[in-house]
Structures are given as structure tokens and as C-alpha cells.
Amino acid sequence: LGDVYKRQSQIVMAHVIGGIFESMGNNVKYVNTDSQAVYEAIRIGDVSLSHEVWESAFGKSFTTALDKGGLVDWGDHEARTLEDMGYPNWVAEKGLCPGLPDWTALKNPACAKNFTTPDSGGKGRMLEGPQSWHGDLIPQRVDALGLGDLWTVKFAGSADALWAELKAAEKEGRGTIIFNWTPNFTDGAGFTFIDFPPYSAGCRPEDGGDGKCGSPDGYLKKAVNADFPKTHPAAAAAFKKMSFSTSHIGAMAALVDVDKMTHEDAAKKWLADNKSVWQAFTK
């Protein structure tokens, strides 16, 4: 099972799916591999399958391998994916920025002042993920939308720094806007993504656009080596049926991110607690 990136859910789900396969009498080997190279590895048969193909992050690598042959699209999960800036639901409940999730609410100086931090120079702060993830995409968007006078973008050092910021902001009673993704453990506590102008192909600066657009929502696919259905027909049939929802995947991630369980123990607990969900896939 190929998995790696910045998401706990991927590793837990690898062990969840592995546990389902083992319950059917299969042997499972877990392979940590580069998140872009994995599709080529599946295509040439080094890896059997990948269970979380995020369209926004891996769509190009996946399509490239698909077009060459040897890799098969094995269907989508129920969950849709999104990676963008947003806020914990208590920000709206406290009325810190009336009008959210519509992005135009950010144009209000009274909103921005509720999101200042000691390092933000009097502006509202948005906390992006590490700069290596998206470069200057969010600062460019803030400027393109005319929000630069009121908002500044800072970069977190890691995913864990984003979650630490959620805790700190709630404790201090100040607003926070952070980069996040769904499915994620934060879905359980309540997190809302800002409605920026819709994404369209070519709208980002790197594609020649003006940058006045949010992120696309995307598929969460499964991929298999073309021979897998022949060599492991029962496992392949079960994998084709497997479809996890946003809440399923969020719960898997929460066992690691919130409850601090190991990926293996988290998978065992999820499987024990959700037999009716996964046993339907094996019938």
C-alpha cells in the first residue's frame, strides 16, 4: 500500500484496508513511498495499490501513470477533498468576522483586527502550512483579492504547528484562519473553509492567471496495478467496493492526531468500532 504526504489519515487508512484484507486471508506488506512516484511504482508492479489519491495533490502524477497503461482507476471514495484556508467553527459562533464563510467578509477592518497576533504588524494573520507545500500561492491570492492592506500571511513550520495554533487561538479567544484540508481530524470538531471565488483551470498565477481564486474541490480515488484483480480477485473486489466518508476518514485521523495512538493501534480500534461499515465491503 503506497502512502505518504502530510496526512495521518493516509497511514491509518492503509492499515485499516490492510486489516480488512488480512481478515479475508491475505498477507499485506506496507510500503512507504514518495507520494508522487507511487503511481509509477503501481504501474510497473512494485506496489499493488494506493488508497488515497488526492486530486489536487497527486492528480497529475496519477493521470500520467494512467495514460501509460498498467495502472487502473479503481473508483472514488464518498469523501471529497479540499485543501484551503478556513477557520474553526467557534470563530463564526463568537461573531469574530460576520459574513464568513464568504471571503468578502475579510474586507472588513473590524473583522481583520480580531485576527491580529504579535508578529502580524497590526494586520489580521492567516497561517499557511510550510512554504514548501504551496510556495507563495496564498500571499499572491491575498494581494490579488485586494486584502493585503488588512491581512498578512505567515507560514507554519509543520502540520503540528497548525494544530497548535488552533488550540492557542481558542484558549486566547482570538480569531484564527489556517490552512487545512478535508478529510481530516478537524472535521469532527467543526471546521469551515472560506468561500473564495471559484477555482477554474488557469486561474492561478503559476498557470498564467490573476490568482483571484480559491482551491478546487477534488476526488479521493483508489488506484491498482492492472494485474491485481487477476492475482487477488477477492481483495480487488472488496477494494473496489471500499468507499469511506469524510467522517470515517476524519475519525481515523483523530485517533492519531487527537488520541495520540500509533497508526497500527488506531486502525485496529477503527476496525473494531466500525465492523458494519467495512464488513459490507467484503461480501
Backbone hydrogen bonds, N-H to C=O, Kabsch-Sander energy under -0.5 kcal/mol:
donor,donor_aa,acceptor,acceptor_aa,energy
2,G,49,L,-2.1
3,D,31,V,-1.0
8,Q,6,K,-0.5
11,I,7,R,-0.8
11,I,8,Q,-0.5
12,V,8,Q,-2.3
13,M,9,S,-3.1
14,A,10,Q,-1.8
15,H,11,I,-1.7
16,V,12,V,-2.3
17,I,13,M,-3.1
18,G,14,A,-2.4
19,G,15,H,-2.3
20,I,16,V,-2.0
21,F,17,I,-2.6
22,E,18,G,-2.6
23,S,19,G,-2.0
24,M,20,I,-0.8
24,M,21,F,-0.8
25,G,22,E,-1.9
26,N,21,F,-2.1
31,V,1,L,-1.4
33,T,3,D,-0.7
33,T,31,V,-0.6
38,V,34,D,-1.6
39,Y,36,Q,-0.7
40,E,37,A,-0.6
41,A,37,A,-1.9
42,I,38,V,-2.3
43,R,39,Y,-2.2
44,I,40,E,-2.2
45,G,42,I,-1.0
46,D,41,A,-2.1
47,V,41,A,-1.4
50,S,223,A,-2.5
51,H,2,G,-0.5
53,V,221,K,-2.6
54,W,52,E,-1.0
55,E,53,V,-0.5
55,E,219,Y,-2.1
58,F,54,W,-3.3
59,G,54,W,-0.6
59,G,55,E,-1.8
62,F,58,F,-2.7
63,T,59,G,-2.6
64,T,60,K,-2.4
65,A,61,S,-1.9
66,L,62,F,-2.5
67,D,63,T,-2.6
68,K,64,T,-0.9
69,G,65,A,-0.8
69,G,66,L,-1.0
72,V,224,V,-3.1
74,W,72,V,-0.6
74,W,222,K,-2.8
77,H,220,L,-3.3
79,A,244,F,-2.1
81,T,218,G,-2.8
82,L,182,T,-1.8
84,D,180,N,-1.8
86,G,178,I,-2.5
87,Y,192,T,-2.6
89,N,190,G,-1.9
91,V,88,P,-2.3
92,A,88,P,-0.5
92,A,89,N,-0.6
93,E,89,N,-2.0
94,K,90,W,-2.1
95,G,92,A,-1.4
96,L,91,V,-2.1
100,L,97,C,-1.8
102,D,99,G,-1.5
103,W,195,D,-1.9
105,A,102,D,-2.0
106,L,103,W,-2.1
107,K,104,T,-1.7
108,N,105,A,-1.5
111,C,108,N,-1.1
112,A,108,N,-2.1
113,K,109,P,-2.0
114,N,111,C,-1.7
115,F,112,A,-2.0
116,T,113,K,-0.9
117,T,123,K,-0.5
120,S,117,T,-2.3
123,K,120,S,-1.9
124,G,150,L,-3.1
125,R,115,F,-2.6
126,M,152,T,-2.5
127,L,177,I,-2.9
128,E,126,M,-0.8
128,E,154,K,-3.2
133,W,130,P,-2.3
134,H,130,P,-0.7
135,G,131,Q,-2.2
137,L,134,H,-1.6
140,Q,136,D,-2.6
141,R,137,L,-1.8
142,V,138,I,-2.8
143,D,139,P,-2.2
144,A,140,Q,-2.8
145,L,141,R,-2.3
146,G,143,D,-1.6
147,L,142,V,-2.8
148,G,142,V,-0.6
150,L,147,L,-1.4
151,W,147,L,-2.1
152,T,124,G,-2.8
154,K,126,M,-2.8
154,K,152,T,-0.5
156,A,128,E,-2.2
162,L,158,S,-0.9
162,L,159,A,-0.8
163,W,159,A,-1.6
164,A,160,D,-2.2
165,E,161,A,-1.8
166,L,162,L,-1.7
167,K,163,W,-1.8
168,A,164,A,-2.6
169,A,165,E,-2.8
170,E,166,L,-1.7
171,K,167,K,-2.2
172,E,168,A,-2.5
173,G,169,A,-1.2
174,R,169,A,-1.6
175,G,114,N,-2.7
177,I,125,R,-0.6
178,I,86,G,-2.2
179,F,127,L,-2.1
180,N,84,D,-2.4
182,T,82,L,-2.3
187,D,184,N,-1.7
188,G,185,F,-1.2
189,A,185,F,-0.6
190,G,186,T,-1.6
192,T,87,Y,-2.8
194,I,85,M,-2.3
195,D,101,P,-3.0
196,F,194,I,-1.4
203,C,200,S,-2.2
207,D,204,R,-1.7
208,G,205,P,-2.0
209,G,204,R,-2.7
211,G,203,C,-2.7
213,C,211,G,-1.3
214,G,197,P,-3.3
218,G,81,T,-2.6
221,K,53,V,-2.1
222,K,75,G,-2.1
223,A,50,S,-2.8
224,V,72,V,-2.2
225,N,48,S,-2.7
226,A,70,G,-2.7
228,F,225,N,-1.6
230,K,227,D,-1.1
231,T,227,D,-2.4
232,H,228,F,-2.9
236,A,232,H,-2.8
237,A,233,P,-2.3
238,A,234,A,-2.2
239,F,235,A,-2.7
240,K,236,A,-2.1
241,K,237,A,-1.5
242,M,238,A,-1.4
249,I,245,S,-2.4
250,G,246,T,-2.6
251,A,247,S,-2.1
252,M,248,H,-1.9
253,A,249,I,-2.3
254,A,250,G,-2.3
255,L,251,A,-1.5
256,V,252,M,-0.7
256,V,253,A,-0.9
257,D,253,A,-3.2
258,V,254,A,-2.3
259,D,254,A,-2.3
260,K,256,V,-0.8
261,M,255,L,-2.5
266,A,262,T,-2.8
267,A,263,H,-2.2
268,K,264,E,-2.1
269,K,265,D,-2.5
270,W,266,A,-2.7
271,L,267,A,-2.6
272,A,268,K,-2.3
273,D,269,K,-2.3
274,N,270,W,-1.2
275,K,272,A,-0.5
277,V,274,N,-0.8
278,W,274,N,-1.9
279,Q,275,K,-2.7
280,A,276,S,-0.6
281,F,278,W,-1.0
282,T,278,W,-0.6
282,T,279,Q,-0.7
283,K,280,A,-0.6
